[in-house]
Amino acid sequence: MDLMLKDKVFIVTGGSKGIGEGVSRSLAAEGAIPVIASRSVAASEQLVKELLATGRSASFIAGDLAEPSQCQAVVEQTISRFGRIDGIVNNAGVNDGVGLENGSPEGFLSSLHKNLLHYYSLVHFALPYLKESRGAIVNISSKVALTGQGQTSGYAAAKGAQLALAREWAAELLPYGIRVNAVLPAEVLTPLYENWLNTAFDDPEAKRKEITGKIPLEKRMTTKAEIADMVVFLLSARSSHTTGQWIIVDGGYVHLDRSLT
């Protein structure tokens, strides 16, 4: 299926690692131009170099997206280089473990600043260009927004807000033909997830088997490519009448009956 994305330009925050890397690769494979916005300079430069070497297009803009001025700079530099913005994938963030018992009001506010503020800031500054392109936005949220996890109030609040913003922006941007959706990963073996397994448990492999045993479809974790392909489909004109939706790509982990496992 041709997703009709050739030469279209998409900003992908945190686009060089984990799910963001998967999105960047999937966009490039469709002939689109991922503009990676990230603090991870080495990983971003390496990914861009790799994509360019295979004849695909990609670009990298460094910056700390927690600062609104950096979000504005990402938009301005993207327009300067490419002259257009066709969509945004809000993905960057970290499950920083700021809970009620192990956190503080200051830590909670910092977590929201890291995980939520740039979702708004980037879209705010990019909006004039998204109106021109009748673009699309995808917020990467998390199953934590629906299920909770424990000991991560800041991250959970941010992820829940990202879902609310997807619905709110879908409503607000209807007059401009801008579609907004959210994708919710559950158990995806990203480098951050693997680091959590390796540092939080004495037997990481046993914990991994325990988790995958509870995933109904094929008893395995979702791959970052599977998340990415859904994101790219939602960015494309092939999903032209889909907006305000929360899409859960998780092998049935959140919603199917636990007796199935």
VEXMIPA-240248 format. One record per residue (C-alpha): residue number from 1; residue in one letter; x, y, z. Coordinates in Angstrom, 3 decimals. Layout:
<rs>
(r NUM; A; (X; Y; Z))
...
</rs>
This chain:
<rs>
(r 1; M; (0.000; 0.000; 0.000))
(r 2; D; (1.373; 3.391; -0.990))
(r 3; L; (0.927; 5.718; 2.000))
(r 4; M; (1.539; 8.742; -0.246))
(r 5; L; (4.166; 10.215; 2.057))
(r 6; K; (6.995; 10.780; -0.406))
(r 7; D; (8.916; 14.007; 0.329))
(r 8; K; (6.579; 14.985; 3.152))
(r 9; V; (8.263; 16.364; 6.263))
(r 10; F; (7.551; 15.115; 9.786))
(r 11; I; (9.095; 16.253; 13.059))
(r 12; V; (9.717; 13.274; 15.351))
(r 13; T; (10.687; 14.142; 18.911))
(r 14; G; (13.052; 11.672; 20.517))
(r 15; G; (13.312; 10.233; 17.047))
(r 16; S; (16.658; 8.422; 17.297))
(r 17; K; (16.011; 5.904; 20.064))
(r 18; G; (13.360; 3.373; 20.951))
(r 19; I; (9.908; 3.940; 19.500))
(r 20; G; (11.012; 7.262; 18.011))
(r 21; E; (13.763; 5.523; 16.069))
(r 22; G; (11.223; 3.070; 14.744))
(r 23; V; (8.996; 5.926; 13.587))
(r 24; S; (11.884; 7.697; 11.872))
(r 25; R; (12.869; 4.509; 10.041))
(r 26; S; (9.307; 3.754; 8.983))
(r 27; L; (8.782; 7.289; 7.687))
(r 28; A; (12.026; 7.185; 5.732))
(r 29; A; (11.076; 3.818; 4.249))
(r 30; E; (7.911; 5.440; 2.898))
(r 31; G; (9.922; 8.202; 1.234))
(r 32; A; (9.098; 10.825; 3.845))
(r 33; I; (11.648; 13.046; 5.581))
(r 34; P; (11.856; 12.534; 9.350))
(r 35; V; (13.270; 15.543; 11.183))
(r 36; I; (14.623; 14.126; 14.424))
(r 37; A; (14.386; 16.533; 17.357))
(r 38; S; (16.433; 15.194; 20.240))
(r 39; R; (19.111; 15.815; 22.853))
(r 40; S; (20.797; 12.546; 21.848))
(r 41; V; (23.320; 13.966; 19.416))
(r 42; A; (25.445; 10.883; 18.729))
(r 43; A; (22.498; 8.514; 18.243))
(r 44; S; (20.661; 11.031; 16.049))
(r 45; E; (23.656; 11.750; 13.848))
(r 46; Q; (24.319; 8.033; 13.441))
(r 47; L; (20.717; 7.304; 12.439))
(r 48; V; (20.625; 10.155; 9.925))
(r 49; K; (23.943; 9.002; 8.462))
(r 50; E; (22.620; 5.458; 8.140))
(r 51; L; (19.382; 6.560; 6.447))
(r 52; L; (21.189; 8.869; 4.034))
(r 53; A; (23.591; 6.057; 3.120))
(r 54; T; (20.638; 3.939; 1.971))
(r 55; G; (19.299; 6.694; -0.263))
(r 56; R; (16.631; 7.838; 2.154))
(r 57; S; (16.153; 11.328; 3.562))
(r 58; A; (16.422; 12.463; 7.181))
(r 59; S; (17.583; 15.409; 9.251))
(r 60; F; (18.507; 16.133; 12.870))
(r 61; I; (17.990; 19.192; 15.063))
(r 62; A; (19.546; 19.179; 18.535))
(r 63; G; (17.862; 20.762; 21.512))
(r 64; D; (16.259; 20.332; 24.929))
(r 65; L; (12.559; 20.295; 24.111))
(r 66; A; (11.631; 21.015; 27.721))
(r 67; E; (12.426; 24.638; 26.827))
(r 68; P; (9.660; 26.218; 24.691))
(r 69; S; (12.239; 28.328; 22.866))
(r 70; Q; (13.903; 25.113; 21.663))
(r 71; C; (10.578; 23.845; 20.320))
(r 72; Q; (10.211; 27.103; 18.411))
(r 73; A; (13.743; 26.711; 17.083))
(r 74; V; (12.995; 23.174; 15.865))
(r 75; V; (10.013; 24.477; 13.902))
(r 76; E; (11.921; 27.436; 12.473))
(r 77; Q; (14.899; 25.317; 11.423))
(r 78; T; (12.623; 22.718; 9.824))
(r 79; I; (10.909; 25.414; 7.772))
(r 80; S; (14.258; 26.953; 6.866))
(r 81; R; (15.583; 23.612; 5.575))
(r 82; F; (12.487; 22.123; 3.976))
(r 83; G; (9.869; 24.858; 3.656))
(r 84; R; (7.042; 22.756; 5.047))
(r 85; I; (5.816; 20.646; 7.960))
(r 86; D; (3.349; 17.865; 7.195))
(r 87; G; (3.048; 16.406; 10.641))
(r 88; I; (4.391; 15.973; 14.152))
(r 89; V; (5.047; 12.876; 16.203))
(r 90; N; (5.175; 13.859; 19.863))
(r 91; N; (7.192; 11.037; 21.376))
(r 92; A; (10.032; 12.238; 23.630))
(r 93; G; (9.728; 11.575; 27.347))
(r 94; V; (10.846; 9.362; 30.200))
(r 95; N; (9.150; 7.300; 32.894))
(r 96; D; (11.000; 9.039; 35.697))
(r 97; G; (9.377; 7.346; 38.691))
(r 98; V; (8.060; 10.454; 40.455))
(r 99; G; (5.359; 8.996; 42.727))
(r 100; L; (3.416; 10.134; 45.753))
(r 101; E; (5.620; 8.462; 48.334))
(r 102; N; (8.949; 8.776; 46.555))
(r 103; G; (8.437; 12.202; 44.994))
(r 104; S; (7.618; 15.796; 45.828))
(r 105; P; (5.478; 18.596; 44.405))
(r 106; E; (8.615; 20.011; 42.812))
(r 107; G; (9.512; 16.651; 41.293))
(r 108; F; (5.970; 16.192; 39.998))
(r 109; L; (6.073; 19.582; 38.301))
(r 110; S; (9.463; 18.761; 36.786))
(r 111; S; (8.092; 15.476; 35.439))
(r 112; L; (5.192; 17.272; 33.762))
(r 113; H; (7.651; 19.774; 32.330))
(r 114; K; (9.779; 16.997; 30.808))
(r 115; N; (6.959; 14.781; 29.575))
(r 116; L; (4.096; 17.097; 28.643))
(r 117; L; (5.009; 20.718; 28.007))
(r 118; H; (6.849; 20.101; 24.724))
(r 119; Y; (3.854; 18.244; 23.290))
(r 120; Y; (1.932; 21.511; 23.483))
(r 121; S; (4.811; 23.851; 22.650))
(r 122; L; (5.860; 22.106; 19.444))
(r 123; V; (2.333; 21.947; 18.042))
(r 124; H; (1.700; 25.558; 19.049))
(r 125; F; (4.684; 26.834; 17.088))
(r 126; A; (4.121; 24.487; 14.140))
(r 127; L; (0.402; 25.212; 13.801))
(r 128; P; (0.606; 27.812; 10.995))
(r 129; Y; (2.524; 25.342; 8.837))
(r 130; L; (0.264; 22.416; 9.732))
(r 131; K; (-2.676; 24.519; 8.582))
(r 132; E; (-0.965; 25.048; 5.225))
(r 133; S; (-0.326; 21.330; 4.738))
(r 134; R; (-3.538; 20.074; 6.380))
(r 135; G; (-1.131; 17.967; 8.378))
(r 136; A; (-1.476; 15.298; 11.035))
(r 137; I; (-0.350; 14.907; 14.637))
(r 138; V; (0.252; 11.721; 16.616))
(r 139; N; (0.844; 11.799; 20.367))
(r 140; I; (2.696; 8.788; 21.746))
(r 141; S; (1.075; 8.086; 25.104))
(r 142; S; (1.230; 4.879; 27.174))
(r 143; K; (-0.993; 2.183; 28.620))
(r 144; V; (-0.007; 3.708; 31.982))
(r 145; A; (-2.513; 6.484; 31.216))
(r 146; L; (-5.299; 3.884; 31.333))
(r 147; T; (-4.055; 1.295; 33.805))
(r 148; G; (-1.748; 3.091; 36.203))
(r 149; Q; (1.542; 1.551; 37.242))
(r 150; G; (2.397; 2.762; 40.727))
(r 151; Q; (5.200; 5.088; 41.822))
(r 152; T; (5.059; 7.239; 38.687))
(r 153; S; (2.479; 9.984; 39.205))
(r 154; G; (4.218; 12.551; 37.014))
(r 155; Y; (4.575; 10.256; 34.015))
(r 156; A; (1.036; 8.883; 34.376))
(r 157; A; (-0.421; 12.387; 34.593))
(r 158; A; (1.512; 13.482; 31.505))
(r 159; K; (0.444; 10.419; 29.533))
(r 160; G; (-3.190; 10.943; 30.480))
(r 161; A; (-2.969; 14.584; 29.453))
(r 162; Q; (-1.515; 13.567; 26.095))
(r 163; L; (-4.660; 11.533; 25.431))
(r 164; A; (-6.873; 14.444; 26.447))
(r 165; L; (-4.911; 16.784; 24.183))
(r 166; A; (-5.338; 14.424; 21.237))
(r 167; R; (-9.120; 14.683; 21.635))
(r 168; E; (-9.049; 18.420; 22.354))
(r 169; W; (-6.805; 19.252; 19.403))
(r 170; A; (-8.818; 16.995; 17.103))
(r 171; A; (-11.865; 19.076; 17.989))
(r 172; E; (-10.131; 22.460; 17.793))
(r 173; L; (-8.395; 21.758; 14.503))
(r 174; L; (-11.370; 20.345; 12.588))
(r 175; P; (-11.803; 23.576; 10.564))
(r 176; Y; (-8.267; 23.177; 9.186))
(r 177; G; (-8.481; 19.500; 8.262))
(r 178; I; (-5.703; 18.659; 10.727))
(r 179; R; (-6.129; 15.180; 12.163))
(r 180; V; (-4.903; 14.297; 15.658))
(r 181; N; (-4.631; 10.821; 17.147))
(r 182; A; (-2.766; 9.025; 19.920))
(r 183; V; (-0.975; 5.683; 20.009))
(r 184; L; (-0.599; 3.831; 23.292))
(r 185; P; (2.225; 1.287; 23.543))
(r 186; A; (2.238; -1.205; 26.397))
(r 187; E; (5.142; -3.653; 26.616))
(r 188; V; (7.757; -2.656; 24.015))
(r 189; L; (11.383; -3.706; 24.489))
(r 190; T; (13.058; -0.339; 23.958))
(r 191; P; (16.519; 0.440; 25.385))
(r 192; L; (14.859; 2.274; 28.296))
(r 193; Y; (12.619; -0.716; 29.010))
(r 194; E; (15.558; -3.107; 28.835))
(r 195; N; (17.534; -0.897; 31.196))
(r 196; W; (14.620; -1.022; 33.639))
(r 197; L; (14.561; -4.814; 33.484))
(r 198; N; (18.311; -5.067; 33.975))
(r 199; T; (18.519; -2.641; 36.888))
(r 200; A; (15.278; -3.254; 38.793))
(r 201; F; (15.330; -7.062; 38.991))
(r 202; D; (17.812; -9.694; 40.128))
(r 203; D; (16.703; -11.994; 37.296))
(r 204; P; (15.753; -9.798; 34.300))
(r 205; E; (15.096; -12.748; 32.008))
(r 206; A; (12.648; -14.303; 34.440))
(r 207; K; (10.823; -10.983; 34.746))
(r 208; R; (10.670; -10.669; 30.976))
(r 209; K; (9.126; -14.129; 30.687))
(r 210; E; (6.627; -13.246; 33.396))
(r 211; I; (5.569; -10.134; 31.458))
(r 212; T; (5.385; -11.757; 28.035))
(r 213; G; (3.386; -14.618; 29.510))
(r 214; K; (0.593; -12.119; 30.177))
(r 215; I; (0.448; -10.749; 26.627))
(r 216; P; (-2.436; -12.554; 24.880))
(r 217; L; (-1.297; -12.383; 21.256))
(r 218; E; (1.716; -14.644; 20.682))
(r 219; K; (3.047; -14.184; 24.245))
(r 220; R; (5.601; -11.623; 23.108))
(r 221; M; (6.308; -7.938; 23.429))
(r 222; T; (5.239; -5.499; 20.760))
(r 223; T; (8.104; -4.416; 18.514))
(r 224; K; (8.940; -0.770; 18.002))
(r 225; A; (8.389; -1.323; 14.274))
(r 226; E; (4.791; -2.373; 14.976))
(r 227; I; (4.193; 0.823; 16.935))
(r 228; A; (5.930; 2.861; 14.235))
(r 229; D; (3.913; 1.424; 11.384))
(r 230; M; (0.660; 2.354; 13.132))
(r 231; V; (1.961; 5.873; 13.739))
(r 232; V; (2.974; 6.304; 10.105))
(r 233; F; (-0.391; 4.993; 8.903))
(r 234; L; (-2.139; 7.583; 11.092))
(r 235; L; (0.068; 10.306; 9.615))
(r 236; S; (-0.837; 9.268; 6.093))
(r 237; A; (-3.779; 10.102; 3.869))
(r 238; R; (-4.746; 6.425; 4.031))
(r 239; S; (-6.256; 7.254; 7.444))
(r 240; S; (-7.865; 10.436; 6.123))
(r 241; H; (-11.112; 10.135; 8.146))
(r 242; T; (-9.554; 9.074; 11.453))
(r 243; T; (-9.162; 11.725; 14.132))
(r 244; G; (-9.471; 11.976; 17.898))
(r 245; Q; (-8.713; 8.274; 18.337))
(r 246; W; (-6.639; 6.418; 20.898))
(r 247; I; (-5.086; 3.370; 19.220))
(r 248; I; (-3.675; 0.686; 21.526))
(r 249; V; (-1.023; -1.480; 19.868))
(r 250; D; (-0.273; -4.096; 22.487))
(r 251; G; (-1.236; -7.622; 21.451))
(r 252; G; (-4.391; -7.389; 23.576))
(r 253; Y; (-2.472; -6.718; 26.790))
(r 254; V; (-4.713; -3.976; 28.178))
(r 255; H; (-8.198; -5.056; 27.162))
(r 256; L; (-8.428; -8.813; 26.655))
(r 257; D; (-9.479; -11.153; 29.434))
(r 258; R; (-6.551; -12.280; 31.586))
(r 259; S; (-7.936; -15.832; 31.514))
(r 260; L; (-6.657; -16.004; 27.941))
(r 261; T; (-3.114; -16.026; 29.289))
</rs>
